[in-house]
Amino acid sequence: GRTKDFLEDLDYNVHGVGDAEIVGRQNTLLKFKKEFAGLKDEVVEDMSENYLDIIVEDDLDEDAEYNLLIVVGTDIDGI
């Protein structure tokens, strides 16, 4: 929920919030659809102050309901 609020404060549209399949992840994973991978630098810059270790992939399933999936890890600061 805190990440949702953080992103909405930055004018991102958050489609939904859920639990990750894997728990205990330290880094934060950003998975983009290939066509939206050009936004990678902007999103990483927006998140990098609070999300200290960010991994980016551009292999999100094209059939996904959203353009970016964020899996938040435990390595965060100030959220």
Secondary structure by P-SEA (a helix, b strand, c coil): caaaaaaaaacccccbbbbbccccccbbbbbbccccccaaaaaaaaccccccbbbbbcccccccccccccccccccccc
